[in-house]
Amino acid sequence: MNDTSGLVDGLLSVAGIFNFYAIFLLFAGGVALWLVAKTLNNVSNRLMEKIPARRFFILQVSTLLTFALYIFGTVGLLIGVLQPPKELIFAAAGSVAVALGFALKDIAASLVAGILLLFDRPFRVGDRVSFGDTYGEIVSIGLRTVRLVTLDDNLVTIPNSRFITDVVSSGNAGELDMMVVSDFHLALDADIPWARKLLEEVVVTSRYAYLKKPVSFVVEEVEVAHRLAIRLRVKAYVLDVRYEKAFQSDIVLRGTQLLNEHKIARPVIKTEGV
């Protein structure tokens, strides 16, 4: 009888916490958290427009602050409004841990992975990364997922836990500049030193080039459509990752035009019967 009475009293005390006023305060507090996060995002966007050279740093700070806001704000709101007894807090924390461990283990793994990503930092917001067959720019690192935008302007969402076990490569590793690789195929009898000099001229005169880092070339003999050819690979740095494809297109278009003007021999693919 005493056990039943104690259980009823416990249930009544828990039910008393969730009154109409408390629910209203929780709702209002949740809206306030959302508004603060939205304001923070707007402020960071304006700062990035005014200080484009520091936009990666601003994005990283904004992401970390939003992360902390939602975690600590939610916990503080629940404790401050409901003011549950310590026994209930410990019991609730244990129950939540067990529930996350069994029913939501994938989400819990992504949450833990998200925290690890923030501290281990294999990549940062603003990096150009390759993950499997996906290549694009990291736009956010959230509690559960990482979002990146591909060069075709598609938003891709990837669970954080996948970045802990799979291989991911970062093209710029937090820097504004990044190496861009462009390939040119020449005939075996082409004047390779002259072609290299022409392409170097194209790179150093490009408005997208970052000339504080060196321009390099790799020469290889490769097979193109069952015929041997020389691949002249140009490695140069773009001043901002946002201009990656614009820089590559500029090199290829002007480089091809210059090679043709100077009659640098290119591979010729002969069709059958010709």
C-alpha positions in Angstrom: 0.0 0.0 0.0 2.8 2.4 0.9 4.6 1.5 -2.4 1.5 2.3 -4.4 0.9 5.5 -2.6 4.5 6.6 -3.2 4.2 5.8 -6.9 1.0 7.9 -7.2 2.6 10.8 -5.4 5.6 10.6 -7.7 3.4 10.6 -10.8 1.4 13.5 -9.5 4.5 15.5 -8.8 5.8 14.9 -12.3 2.4 15.8 -13.8 2.4 19.0 -11.8 5.6 20.2 -13.5 3.9 20.1 -16.9 1.2 22.7 -16.3 -0.1 25.1 -18.9 2.2 28.0 -17.9 5.3 25.8 -18.1 4.3 24.5 -21.5 3.8 28.0 -22.7 7.2 29.1 -21.4 8.8 26.1 -23.1 7.2 27.0 -26.4 8.1 30.7 -26.1 11.7 29.8 -25.1 12.0 27.4 -28.1 10.9 30.2 -30.4 13.3 32.6 -28.8 16.2 30.1 -29.3 15.2 29.8 -33.0 15.1 33.5 -33.4 18.5 34.0 -31.8 20.0 31.3 -34.1 18.4 32.9 -37.1 19.7 36.3 -36.1 23.2 34.9 -35.6 23.1 33.4 -39.0 22.0 36.7 -40.6 24.8 38.6 -38.8 27.4 36.1 -39.9 26.1 36.4 -43.6 26.5 40.2 -43.4 29.9 39.9 -41.9 31.0 37.5 -44.7 29.8 40.0 -47.3 31.8 42.8 -45.6 34.9 40.7 -44.8 35.1 38.1 -47.6 38.7 37.2 -46.8 37.6 35.9 -43.3 34.4 34.2 -44.4 35.7 30.7 -43.5 36.6 31.8 -39.9 33.2 33.6 -39.6 31.4 30.4 -40.8 33.2 28.2 -38.3 32.5 30.5 -35.4 28.9 30.9 -36.4 28.5 27.1 -36.6 30.1 26.5 -33.2 27.9 29.2 -31.5 24.8 27.8 -33.1 25.8 24.3 -31.9 26.3 25.5 -28.3 23.1 27.6 -28.4 20.9 24.7 -29.2 22.5 22.3 -26.8 22.9 24.5 -23.7 19.9 26.6 -24.4 17.6 23.6 -24.6 19.0 22.0 -21.4 18.9 25.4 -19.6 15.3 26.1 -20.7 14.0 22.7 -19.5 15.7 23.0 -16.1 14.9 26.7 -15.6 11.2 26.4 -16.5 10.3 23.0 -15.1 12.7 23.1 -12.1 12.5 19.3 -11.6 13.9 17.7 -8.5 17.4 16.3 -8.7 16.2 12.7 -8.5 14.0 13.3 -11.5 16.9 14.9 -13.5 19.1 11.9 -12.8 16.4 9.4 -13.6 15.5 11.3 -16.8 19.2 11.5 -17.9 19.6 7.7 -17.4 16.4 7.0 -19.3 17.4 9.2 -22.2 20.9 7.6 -22.3 19.4 4.1 -22.5 16.9 5.2 -25.1 19.5 6.8 -27.3 21.8 3.8 -26.9 19.3 1.3 -28.0 16.5 2.9 -30.0 18.5 5.8 -31.5 22.0 4.4 -31.7 22.6 5.7 -35.3 21.5 9.3 -34.3 23.5 9.1 -31.1 26.6 8.0 -33.2 26.0 11.0 -35.5 25.7 13.4 -32.5 29.0 12.1 -31.0 30.6 12.2 -34.4 29.5 15.8 -34.9 31.2 16.8 -31.7 34.3 14.9 -32.7 34.3 16.7 -36.1 34.2 20.1 -34.4 37.3 19.3 -32.3 39.3 16.9 -34.6 38.5 19.2 -37.6 39.3 16.9 -40.6 37.6 19.6 -42.6 35.9 22.9 -41.9 33.0 24.9 -43.0 33.9 26.4 -46.4 36.3 23.5 -47.4 36.0 21.9 -50.8 35.9 18.1 -50.0 35.6 14.8 -51.9 33.5 12.2 -50.1 32.9 9.0 -52.1 31.5 10.2 -55.5 30.4 13.6 -54.0 32.5 16.7 -54.4 31.4 20.1 -53.1 31.8 22.9 -50.5 30.9 22.3 -46.8 28.2 24.8 -45.9 27.3 23.5 -42.4 28.3 21.0 -39.7 25.3 20.3 -37.7 24.4 18.1 -34.7 23.5 15.1 -36.8 24.6 15.8 -40.4 27.1 17.6 -42.6 25.7 19.5 -45.6 27.6 20.3 -48.7 26.7 22.0 -52.0 28.0 20.4 -55.1 29.3 22.3 -58.1 26.0 21.6 -59.8 24.3 23.5 -56.9 22.8 20.4 -55.3 22.5 20.3 -51.5 23.8 16.9 -50.2 23.2 15.8 -46.6 25.5 13.2 -45.1 25.3 11.7 -41.5 28.2 12.7 -39.3 29.0 9.1 -38.4 30.0 8.3 -42.0 32.9 10.8 -41.8 34.4 8.9 -38.8 34.8 5.7 -40.7 35.1 6.7 -44.4 37.8 8.6 -46.2 37.3 12.3 -47.0 39.8 14.6 -48.7 39.9 18.4 -48.4 41.1 20.5 -51.3 41.9 23.6 -49.3 42.0 22.6 -45.6 40.6 25.9 -44.3 42.5 28.1 -46.7 41.0 30.4 -49.3 43.3 29.3 -52.1 43.3 25.8 -53.6 45.2 23.8 -56.2 43.4 23.4 -59.5 44.6 20.8 -62.0 44.1 21.1 -65.8 45.2 18.6 -68.4 46.3 19.2 -72.0 47.0 16.4 -74.4 49.8 16.8 -77.0 51.1 14.7 -79.8 54.3 12.7 -79.2 56.3 14.9 -81.5 55.0 18.2 -80.0 57.3 20.9 -78.7 56.7 20.2 -75.0 59.0 23.0 -73.6 57.3 25.6 -75.8 53.9 24.3 -74.9 54.8 24.5 -71.2 56.0 28.0 -71.6 52.7 29.1 -73.3 50.5 27.5 -70.7 52.5 29.1 -67.9 51.9 32.4 -69.5 48.2 31.6 -69.6 48.2 30.8 -65.9 50.1 33.8 -64.6 47.9 36.2 -66.6 44.7 34.8 -65.3 42.7 37.1 -63.0 41.9 34.0 -60.8 45.4 32.9 -60.2 47.0 33.0 -56.8 50.7 33.6 -57.7 52.1 33.5 -54.2 52.2 29.7 -54.7 54.2 28.1 -57.5 52.8 26.9 -60.9 54.0 23.3 -61.6 53.8 20.9 -64.5 53.7 17.1 -64.8 54.5 15.4 -68.1 53.3 11.9 -68.7 52.9 9.5 -71.7 49.3 8.3 -71.7 46.9 6.5 -74.0 44.1 8.5 -75.6 41.5 6.6 -77.6 44.0 3.7 -78.2 46.7 6.1 -79.3 49.8 7.3 -77.3 49.9 11.0 -76.4 51.6 13.3 -74.0 49.6 14.6 -71.1 50.8 18.0 -69.9 49.2 18.5 -66.5 49.1 22.1 -65.2 49.0 22.6 -61.4 48.2 26.1 -60.2 46.4 27.8 -57.3 43.2 29.7 -57.5 42.9 32.8 -55.2 39.5 31.7 -53.9 37.8 28.3 -54.0 34.6 29.9 -55.3 36.4 30.6 -58.6 37.7 27.0 -58.9 35.8 26.1 -62.1 36.1 29.6 -63.5 39.8 29.4 -63.2 40.0 26.0 -64.7 37.8 27.0 -67.6 39.9 30.1 -68.2 43.1 28.0 -68.4 41.6 25.5 -70.7 39.9 28.0 -73.1 42.9 30.4 -73.4 45.4 27.6 -73.3 43.8 25.7 -76.1 43.5 28.9 -78.2 47.2 29.7 -77.6 48.4 26.2 -78.4 46.4 26.3 -81.7 47.7 29.7 -82.6 51.3 28.5 -82.2 50.5 25.2 -84.0 51.5 23.0 -81.2 50.7 19.4 -82.4 47.8 17.8 -80.7 46.7 14.1 -80.8 44.6 13.3 -83.9 42.0 10.5 -83.5 41.6 8.8 -86.9 38.2 7.1 -87.5 37.9 3.9 -89.4 37.8 4.2 -93.2 39.5 7.6 -93.2 
